[in-house]
Amino acid sequence: EILLYNRVGITAGASTPDWIIKEAIEKMEDMNKNEMMEAIESSFKRIKRGDILKGTVLYVKESEITVNVNYRADGIINKDEVSDDPSVNPSDLFKAGDEIEVYVLKMDDGDGNVLLSHKRVQRLKNWDIIEEKFNSGEIVEAFVTEVTKGGLKCEVEGINAFMPASQVSIGYKKDLSVFLDEVLASKIIDFNKDKRRIILSRKVVEQEEVDTLKEEIYSNIAVGDEIEGVVQRLTNFGAFVDIGGIDGLIHISQLSWQRVKHPSDVVSPNETVRVKILDIDPEKDRVALGLKQLVKEPWDLFVEENKVGDIVHGSVVNLLEFGAFVKLDSGVDGLLHVSQIAREHVEKPSDKLEIGQEVEVLITDIDEENKKISLSIKEIEKKKAKEARIHDQKDIDETGDTSPERSKPKSTVDKAKRKPREKTEIFKRERTELVEDTSFGISMSDLLSGVGFGQPQAEPEKTNEKVEETPFVGEEGEPEGVISDEDVAKIEEDIEIENEAVEDIEEAEETTEEENKESETVEE
């Protein structure tokens, strides 16, 4: 280009000494044209694509920055290559005369200018910064730019990085789109500067936070403490509860004093519960919790509120050969022995009861040491029958009604249905009433010893001594000393009842012995 001109001018500052100007002219006159071109070329830098250069800002526009890089052509930095922030205005960062570092993108942009980038220079520097953070294990901030099937595309210090889906969180995250445009505290788990590869993990950071939190929690809790937690998830064997950063397990057996088929019968996810710490194992990262321990045990409550002889309600929960188990309203189970189901003989519990049936039972025994309860329906029936007899007797005493319908003995069919113990009680009562009856004027023993039923009476021996005879006072309208046929029949019937009662007592003793043996078998 210089060859096109015939003369070359020299410009110097006003303060430049004349001798310097003369010396420059003399040297230029001594040079030939080739030497002149070599001198001009040597004054320019030799650059290539990928070089990082230092230059001076010539002027700044909204869309670009012009930079002198001491090359035969000026450099141009487009707005999108000024900063990683697209909203930044170039004039906010630079002004004319500022020194700037640039990266050579292209030797010619088509207009004879060198295409430059400022932000890429910063990125290259950031690789060194990121490498230092990787080596030191420092946490970096990752800005999520895109969600893919395999994970998240991020930027760290303006450099592209990738976070696999498995490294996004400790827990499984089905929808990763919630992290788009978010800044995630992460750690670099893989770094290769030559391959321009950066792999991030947010899971590692979360795990470190959890471990730190666990140490703090374990140092602040102890067995026996009562704390609040939130139910996280349910399994067949129990419920996991978050107690402030760590999960504790409420085993299904610790959910309730009652039998639980599934934890969902007692608690539900996201429910806030108050629990008691039963065991702590920091090494295995396990905390055993209990829910039922915060309420009074049903057995203790039952013992406080009930006693032998009380009548309670319940439902049949199980039927076995030797009896039925009844769950009482207080929550405890009691045994209703087969011999205590009814006054009459019961072959097997299922003949009288069924599972789920509501029953009214009487407490016959409470074994506090072995936590066993004995129940009876038969005793309630006997009690009701006794109260009915007493009521009838009161009606007789008040009304004086001694009609045959009230006083006549029960039929043989009714007798057969009676239990031995009931027959014994009836016998005792009737015998007492008979002995105390003074309507005949003599005692039962006198009748039994002085009368021979069905035999002719022997005449008394005649003696000279005069014996005073005790007259027999008969029923109204009968002469003294005469026993009617009805009296004889009644006495015979009383004797027959007494004999039956003796047999019933023997049978009751045998039944009691069998029940005792069965009870021992049940306990074993």
Secondary structure per residue as TSV (DSSP state, phi and psi in degrees):
chain	resnum	aa	ss	phi	psi
A	1	E	-	360.0	-33.3
A	2	I	G	-66.7	-31.0
A	3	L	G	-64.1	-16.9
A	4	L	G	-74.4	-14.6
A	5	Y	-	-108.3	145.4
A	6	N	S	-86.4	-23.1
A	7	R	-	-140.2	152.3
A	8	V	-	-119.5	129.1
A	9	G	-	-94.4	154.6
A	10	I	-	-121.0	130.7
A	11	T	-	-114.2	133.8
A	12	A	-	-137.8	157.7
A	13	G	-	-70.3	160.4
A	14	A	T	-64.2	-28.5
A	15	S	T	-91.5	2.0
A	16	T	S	-73.5	127.2
A	17	P	-	-61.3	149.2
A	18	D	H	-62.5	-37.8
A	19	W	H	-63.3	-30.0
A	20	I	H	-70.5	-38.8
A	21	I	H	-65.9	-43.0
A	22	K	H	-62.5	-41.5
A	23	E	H	-63.7	-39.7
A	24	A	H	-65.8	-40.1
A	25	I	H	-67.0	-40.7
A	26	E	H	-62.4	-42.5
A	27	K	H	-66.1	-39.5
A	28	M	H	-66.5	-34.8
A	29	E	H	-68.8	-29.9
A	30	D	H	-75.9	-22.2
A	31	M	S	-83.2	144.5
A	32	N	-	-90.1	178.9
A	33	K	H	-64.6	-37.5
A	34	N	H	-65.2	-44.1
A	35	E	H	-62.9	-35.7
A	36	M	H	-62.3	-43.7
A	37	M	H	-66.2	-39.7
A	38	E	H	-64.6	-37.3
A	39	A	H	-66.6	-40.7
A	40	I	H	-66.3	-43.7
A	41	E	H	-63.0	-38.5
A	42	S	H	-69.0	-19.1
A	43	S	T	-77.8	-15.8
A	44	F	S	-94.0	152.1
A	45	K	-	-77.9	152.6
A	46	R	-	-101.2	118.4
A	47	I	-	-124.4	162.1
A	48	K	-	-148.3	168.8
A	49	R	T	-62.3	132.0
A	50	G	T	98.7	-9.3
A	51	D	-	-72.2	151.5
A	52	I	E	-109.8	122.9
A	53	L	E	-123.6	160.2
A	54	K	E	-107.6	134.5
A	55	G	E	-141.6	-179.9
A	56	T	E	-119.3	134.5
A	57	V	E	-71.2	122.8
A	58	L	E	-86.3	-48.8
A	59	Y	E	-159.4	160.2
A	60	V	E	-123.2	128.8
A	61	K	-	-116.9	172.4
A	62	E	S	-67.7	-29.4
A	63	S	S	-102.4	-14.0
A	64	E	E	-162.6	167.4
A	65	I	E	-127.6	130.0
A	66	T	E	-96.9	131.4
A	67	V	E	-128.9	136.3
A	68	N	E	-90.5	115.5
A	69	V	-	-109.9	19.1
A	70	N	S	61.7	40.0
A	71	Y	S	-122.2	163.5
A	72	R	S	-66.5	-10.7
A	73	A	S	-130.3	146.8
A	74	D	-	-73.7	159.8
A	75	G	E	-102.8	148.3
A	76	I	E	-121.0	130.7
A	77	I	E	-112.0	111.6
A	78	N	E	-69.7	159.4
A	79	K	G	-58.6	-40.3
A	80	D	G	-72.6	-7.4
A	81	E	G	-107.0	7.5
A	82	V	T	-81.8	-44.4
A	83	S	-	-149.4	159.1
A	84	D	S	-73.3	-16.3
A	85	D	-	-90.1	109.4
A	86	P	T	-67.2	-16.6
A	87	S	T	-86.0	-4.7
A	88	V	-	-76.4	136.2
A	89	N	-	-90.9	130.7
A	90	P	H	-54.4	-35.6
A	91	S	H	-68.2	-16.8
A	92	D	H	-77.9	-18.8
A	93	L	H	-104.4	-36.2
A	94	F	-	-134.4	159.6
A	95	K	-	-142.0	166.2
A	96	A	T	-58.9	135.2
A	97	G	T	96.7	-12.7
A	98	D	-	-71.2	143.7
A	99	E	E	-82.3	139.6
A	100	I	E	-143.8	145.2
A	101	E	E	-97.6	135.5
A	102	V	E	-134.3	159.1
A	103	Y	E	-115.5	130.2
A	104	V	E	-79.4	111.0
A	105	L	E	-87.7	-39.9
A	106	K	E	-153.7	139.5
A	107	M	S	-74.8	-25.0
A	108	D	-	-147.9	122.2
A	109	D	-	-87.9	5.8
A	110	G	S	106.2	-19.6
A	111	D	S	-110.9	12.0
A	112	G	S	87.6	4.0
A	113	N	-	-99.4	155.0
A	114	V	E	-86.9	126.4
A	115	L	E	-84.8	123.8
A	116	L	E	-120.5	166.1
A	117	S	E	-143.4	133.7
A	118	H	S	-93.7	-37.9
A	119	K	H	-67.2	-26.6
A	120	R	H	-75.0	-26.9
A	121	V	H	-63.1	-43.8
A	122	Q	H	-65.3	-36.3
A	123	R	H	-63.8	-42.4
A	124	L	H	-62.8	-36.2
A	125	K	H	-67.3	-35.4
A	126	N	H	-66.8	-27.3
A	127	W	H	-58.1	-41.2
A	128	D	H	-66.1	-40.3
A	129	I	H	-63.9	-44.7
A	130	I	H	-64.0	-38.4
A	131	E	H	-61.6	-40.0
A	132	E	H	-63.9	-41.1
A	133	K	H	-68.0	-34.5
A	134	F	H	-64.5	-45.1
A	135	N	H	-66.7	-32.5
A	136	S	H	-90.1	-9.9
A	137	G	T	75.0	22.8
A	138	E	-	-75.0	148.6
A	139	I	-	-77.7	137.6
A	140	V	E	-119.1	159.2
A	141	E	E	-98.1	122.3
A	142	A	E	-110.4	122.4
A	143	F	E	-94.2	121.0
A	144	V	E	-78.6	118.5
A	145	T	E	-103.3	-23.9
A	146	E	E	-157.9	146.0
A	147	V	E	-108.4	126.3
A	148	T	-	-118.5	174.9
A	149	K	S	-64.4	-33.5
A	150	G	S	-91.8	-10.7
A	151	G	E	162.3	-145.3
A	152	L	E	-123.6	133.3
A	153	K	E	-89.9	130.4
A	154	C	E	-131.2	169.7
A	155	E	E	-125.8	131.4
A	156	V	E	-123.9	115.4
A	157	E	T	56.0	34.9
A	158	G	T	81.7	2.6
A	159	I	E	-110.6	138.7
A	160	N	E	-67.1	138.5
A	161	A	E	-144.3	168.0
A	162	F	E	-132.7	139.9
A	163	M	E	-121.7	110.6
A	164	P	E	-62.0	153.3
A	165	A	G	-59.9	-33.1
A	166	S	G	-70.6	-14.2
A	167	Q	G	-107.5	8.7
A	168	V	S	-74.9	-39.3
A	169	S	-	-156.1	162.8
A	170	I	S	-63.8	-45.9
A	171	G	S	-87.3	160.4
A	172	Y	-	-69.6	130.8
A	173	K	-	-116.0	111.1
A	174	K	S	-75.5	-41.9
A	175	D	-	-107.3	107.6
A	176	L	G	-86.5	-8.9
A	177	S	G	-65.3	-17.9
A	178	V	G	-67.7	-15.6
A	179	F	G	-94.5	-3.1
A	180	L	T	-61.8	134.9
A	181	D	T	65.3	17.3
A	182	E	-	-99.4	154.6
A	183	V	E	-102.7	118.9
A	184	L	E	-110.7	128.1
A	185	A	E	-70.5	119.4
A	186	S	E	-138.1	171.4
A	187	K	E	-125.3	148.4
A	188	I	E	-84.8	116.7
A	189	I	E	-101.6	-12.1
A	190	D	E	-150.6	134.1
A	191	F	E	-143.6	130.3
A	192	N	E	-144.4	104.7
A	193	K	T	-67.9	-38.2
A	194	D	T	-66.4	-38.9
A	195	K	T	-91.3	3.6
A	196	R	T	52.4	50.7
A	197	R	E	-121.5	129.0
A	198	I	E	-134.6	121.3
A	199	I	E	-111.4	130.0
A	200	L	E	-110.6	161.2
A	201	S	E	-146.1	120.8
A	202	R	S	-88.3	-24.5
A	203	K	H	-61.6	-40.3
A	204	V	H	-61.8	-41.9
A	205	V	H	-65.5	-44.1
A	206	E	H	-61.5	-41.7
A	207	Q	H	-63.7	-40.0
A	208	E	H	-64.2	-38.9
A	209	E	H	-65.3	-41.5
A	210	V	H	-64.5	-42.9
A	211	D	H	-61.9	-40.9
A	212	T	H	-65.5	-41.3
A	213	L	H	-66.6	-38.8
A	214	K	H	-61.3	-44.6
A	215	E	H	-58.9	-40.5
A	216	E	H	-67.8	-41.9
A	217	I	H	-66.6	-46.4
A	218	Y	H	-60.7	-30.1
A	219	S	H	-77.9	-13.8
A	220	N	H	-110.6	-0.9
A	221	I	-	-118.5	159.6
A	222	A	-	-149.2	157.8
A	223	V	T	-60.9	131.7
A	224	G	T	102.1	-14.0
A	225	D	-	-68.7	147.5
A	226	E	E	-109.3	121.9
A	227	I	E	-135.9	165.8
A	228	E	E	-100.5	148.7
A	229	G	E	-151.6	174.3
A	230	V	E	-120.4	128.8
A	231	V	E	-66.7	122.6
A	232	Q	E	-92.8	-50.6
A	233	R	E	-154.9	158.9
A	234	L	E	-115.9	142.1
A	235	T	E	-128.4	176.0
A	236	N	T	-66.2	-24.9
A	237	F	T	-102.1	-2.0
A	238	G	E	164.5	-166.1
A	239	A	E	-128.7	133.4
A	240	F	E	-93.4	131.6
A	241	V	E	-124.3	129.6
A	242	D	E	-81.1	119.2
A	243	I	S	-111.1	38.7
A	244	G	S	107.0	22.0
A	245	G	S	133.6	-18.1
A	246	I	S	-128.1	153.7
A	247	D	E	-98.3	130.7
A	248	G	E	-110.9	157.0
A	249	L	E	-109.8	126.5
A	250	I	E	-97.5	106.3
A	251	H	E	-64.7	151.1
A	252	I	G	-58.3	-28.8
A	253	S	G	-75.2	-13.9
A	254	Q	G	-104.6	7.7
A	255	L	S	-80.4	-37.9
A	256	S	-	-154.0	156.3
A	257	W	S	-71.4	-21.0
A	258	Q	S	-86.8	165.4
A	259	R	-	-72.0	130.7
A	260	V	-	-115.0	125.7
A	261	K	S	-76.9	-41.3
A	262	H	-	-148.2	144.0
A	263	P	G	-54.4	-27.1
A	264	S	G	-65.3	-15.3
A	265	D	G	-72.4	-17.3
A	266	V	T	-115.6	-46.0
A	267	V	-	-128.7	168.4
A	268	S	-	-138.6	156.4
A	269	P	T	-57.4	144.4
A	270	N	T	70.9	7.3
A	271	E	-	-82.3	136.3
A	272	T	E	-86.5	125.7
A	273	V	E	-130.4	154.5
A	274	R	E	-104.8	127.0
A	275	V	E	-129.5	165.9
A	276	K	E	-115.2	135.9
A	277	I	E	-79.7	120.1
A	278	L	E	-97.8	-33.1
A	279	D	E	-158.9	148.8
A	280	I	E	-132.9	128.9
A	281	D	E	-133.3	87.8
A	282	P	T	-61.3	-33.4
A	283	E	T	-64.8	-41.0
A	284	K	T	-92.5	1.4
A	285	D	T	56.8	52.4
A	286	R	E	-129.1	138.0
A	287	V	E	-131.8	119.0
A	288	A	E	-92.1	129.4
A	289	L	E	-119.1	159.0
A	290	G	E	-135.3	139.8
A	291	L	S	-105.3	-37.3
A	292	K	G	-71.0	-19.8
A	293	Q	G	-67.7	-14.6
A	294	L	G	-88.3	-1.9
A	295	V	S	-120.6	155.9
A	296	K	-	-67.7	140.9
A	297	E	-	-65.6	133.8
A	298	P	H	-54.8	-33.6
A	299	W	H	-65.0	-46.9
A	300	D	H	-61.8	-39.6
A	301	L	H	-65.7	-39.0
A	302	F	H	-64.9	-45.4
A	303	V	H	-63.0	-37.0
A	304	E	H	-67.7	-36.0
A	305	E	H	-99.6	-9.7
A	306	N	-	-131.9	160.4
A	307	K	-	-147.3	168.9
A	308	V	T	-62.2	133.2
A	309	G	T	102.8	-15.7
A	310	D	-	-73.0	147.4
A	311	I	E	-101.6	125.7
A	312	V	E	-128.7	169.0
A	313	H	E	-114.2	153.5
A	314	G	E	-168.5	-175.5
A	315	S	E	-130.6	145.2
A	316	V	E	-72.7	125.7
A	317	V	E	-112.6	-16.9
A	318	N	E	-159.5	143.5
A	319	L	E	-121.6	127.3
A	320	L	E	-126.6	176.4
A	321	E	T	-64.2	-36.5
A	322	F	T	-92.9	-4.9
A	323	G	E	164.1	-168.1
A	324	A	E	-127.1	142.0
A	325	F	E	-95.3	129.9
A	326	V	E	-117.2	125.7
A	327	K	E	-87.8	116.2
A	328	L	E	-79.3	164.6
A	329	D	T	-61.3	-23.9
A	330	S	T	-78.7	-7.8
A	331	G	S	102.5	-2.9
A	332	V	-	-101.6	158.8
A	333	D	E	-101.8	142.5
A	334	G	E	-129.0	156.1
A	335	L	E	-97.8	124.7
A	336	L	E	-103.7	100.0
A	337	H	E	-65.8	150.4
A	338	V	G	-57.8	-30.5
A	339	S	G	-76.3	-9.7
A	340	Q	G	-109.8	11.0
A	341	I	S	-80.0	-37.1
A	342	A	-	-151.9	165.4
A	343	R	S	-70.3	-35.0
A	344	E	S	-83.0	169.9
A	345	H	-	-70.5	134.4
A	346	V	-	-118.2	123.5
A	347	E	S	-71.9	-48.6
A	348	K	-	-146.6	150.0
A	349	P	G	-55.9	-33.7
A	350	S	G	-67.6	-12.8
A	351	D	G	-70.8	-25.8
A	352	K	T	-116.3	-25.3
A	353	L	-	-126.1	162.9
A	354	E	-	-142.7	154.3
A	355	I	T	-63.8	133.7
A	356	G	T	94.0	-9.6
A	357	Q	-	-70.9	134.3
A	358	E	E	-81.1	131.6
A	359	V	E	-134.0	157.4
A	360	E	E	-112.4	122.9
A	361	V	E	-129.9	158.7
A	362	L	E	-109.0	136.0
A	363	I	E	-78.8	116.9
A	364	T	E	-99.8	-21.6
A	365	D	E	-161.5	143.7
A	366	I	E	-128.3	110.8
A	367	D	E	-96.5	93.4
A	368	E	T	-67.4	-32.5
A	369	E	T	-66.7	-45.9
A	370	N	T	-98.4	2.2
A	371	K	T	54.1	56.5
A	372	K	E	-125.0	144.0
A	373	I	E	-126.2	130.6
A	374	S	E	-104.8	136.1
A	375	L	E	-125.3	163.3
A	376	S	E	-153.7	135.4
A	377	I	S	-96.2	-32.0
A	378	K	H	-60.1	-40.3
A	379	E	H	-64.1	-33.7
A	380	I	H	-66.6	-43.0
A	381	E	H	-63.5	-41.2
A	382	K	H	-64.1	-39.7
A	383	K	H	-64.0	-42.8
A	384	K	H	-65.6	-39.9
A	385	A	H	-64.0	-40.1
A	386	K	H	-64.8	-43.5
A	387	E	H	-62.6	-35.3
A	388	A	H	-66.3	-41.1
A	389	R	H	-64.9	-41.6
A	390	I	H	-63.6	-39.0
A	391	H	H	-64.4	-42.9
A	392	D	H	-63.0	-39.6
A	393	Q	H	-65.0	-38.7
A	394	K	H	-63.4	-39.3
A	395	D	H	-62.7	-38.7
A	396	I	H	-65.7	-44.2
A	397	D	H	-63.7	-36.5
A	398	E	H	-79.2	-36.4
A	399	T	H	-97.5	-20.4
A	400	G	-	74.4	17.1
A	401	D	-	-79.1	108.7
A	402	T	-	-116.6	34.2
A	403	S	-	-62.4	154.3
A	404	P	H	-56.1	-31.1
A	405	E	H	-62.8	-32.3
A	406	R	H	-85.3	-37.4
A	407	S	H	-94.1	-17.6
A	408	K	S	-68.2	147.1
A	409	P	-	-67.6	159.5
A	410	K	-	-65.2	153.7
A	411	S	-	-68.9	165.8
A	412	T	H	-64.4	-28.6
A	413	V	H	-66.5	-42.9
A	414	D	H	-64.2	-37.1
A	415	K	H	-63.8	-38.8
A	416	A	H	-65.6	-29.7
A	417	K	H	-79.7	-16.3
A	418	R	S	-69.6	148.0
A	419	K	-	-81.5	153.3
A	420	P	H	-52.8	-44.3
A	421	R	H	-66.0	-36.7
A	422	E	H	-66.6	-42.1
A	423	K	H	-60.6	-39.2
A	424	T	H	-62.4	-43.9
A	425	E	H	-63.0	-42.0
A	426	I	H	-63.5	-42.1
A	427	F	H	-62.0	-45.4
A	428	K	H	-60.8	-43.2
A	429	R	H	-66.8	-44.9
A	430	E	H	-66.9	-36.9
A	431	R	H	-67.1	-40.6
A	432	T	H	-61.5	-43.4
A	433	E	H	-63.2	-38.2
A	434	L	H	-67.7	-43.6
A	435	V	H	-64.5	-39.4
A	436	E	H	-80.7	-7.6
A	437	D	-	-70.0	123.0
A	438	T	-	-108.6	13.1
A	439	S	S	-69.3	-24.1
A	440	F	S	-83.6	-19.6
A	441	G	S	86.5	-4.3
A	442	I	S	-137.1	162.9
A	443	S	-	-84.6	163.9
A	444	M	H	-60.1	-38.3
A	445	S	H	-64.6	-35.3
A	446	D	H	-65.6	-40.7
A	447	L	H	-64.4	-45.8
A	448	L	H	-67.0	-31.7
A	449	S	H	-89.1	-23.3
A	450	G	H	-103.1	-4.9
A	451	V	-	-123.9	129.8
A	452	G	-	-106.0	104.6
A	453	F	T	-71.1	130.9
A	454	G	T	75.9	7.2
A	455	Q	S	-122.3	144.5
A	456	P	-	-66.6	142.4
A	457	Q	-	-79.8	132.2
A	458	A	-	-76.3	140.2
A	459	E	-	-74.6	137.4
A	460	P	-	-66.6	148.2
A	461	E	-	-67.6	138.2
A	462	K	-	-81.9	125.2
A	463	T	-	-128.4	166.7
A	464	N	S	-76.2	-20.9
A	465	E	S	-75.8	142.5
A	466	K	-	-89.3	118.9
A	467	V	-	-103.2	128.8
A	468	E	-	-80.7	120.0
A	469	E	-	-88.8	140.1
A	470	T	-	-90.9	114.0
A	471	P	-	-66.8	145.9
A	472	F	-	-93.9	126.8
A	473	V	-	-92.7	112.8
A	474	G	-	-87.8	-172.7
A	475	E	S	-69.0	166.7
A	476	E	T	-61.3	131.3
A	477	G	T	91.1	-1.5
A	478	E	S	-109.9	145.6
A	479	P	-	-69.2	157.1
A	480	E	T	-67.1	144.7
A	481	G	T	82.9	9.1
A	482	V	-	-114.6	130.0
A	483	I	-	-104.9	124.0
A	484	S	-	-78.9	165.6
A	485	D	H	-63.5	-34.1
A	486	E	H	-64.3	-38.5
A	487	D	H	-63.6	-41.3
A	488	V	H	-63.9	-43.3
A	489	A	H	-63.6	-39.6
A	490	K	H	-64.5	-43.5
A	491	I	H	-63.0	-42.8
A	492	E	H	-61.2	-40.7
A	493	E	H	-64.9	-39.9
A	494	D	H	-62.2	-39.8
A	495	I	H	-65.6	-40.5
A	496	E	H	-63.4	-41.1
A	497	I	H	-62.8	-39.1
A	498	E	H	-63.5	-41.9
A	499	N	H	-63.8	-41.8
A	500	E	H	-63.2	-39.0
A	501	A	H	-63.4	-39.7
A	502	V	H	-62.3	-42.4
A	503	E	H	-63.5	-40.3
A	504	D	H	-63.9	-37.6
A	505	I	H	-63.0	-44.0
A	506	E	H	-62.5	-42.1
A	507	E	H	-64.8	-39.6
A	508	A	H	-62.9	-39.5
A	509	E	H	-63.5	-40.9
A	510	E	H	-64.8	-42.5
A	511	T	H	-63.0	-41.5
A	512	T	H	-62.0	-41.0
A	513	E	H	-63.1	-40.4
A	514	E	H	-64.3	-41.5
A	515	E	H	-62.3	-39.7
A	516	N	H	-62.9	-41.1
A	517	K	H	-64.5	-42.9
A	518	E	H	-63.8	-39.4
A	519	S	H	-62.9	-41.3
A	520	E	H	-62.4	-40.2
A	521	T	H	-62.7	-43.5
A	522	V	H	-61.6	-44.6
A	523	E	H	-62.3	-41.5
A	524	E	-	-61.9	360.0
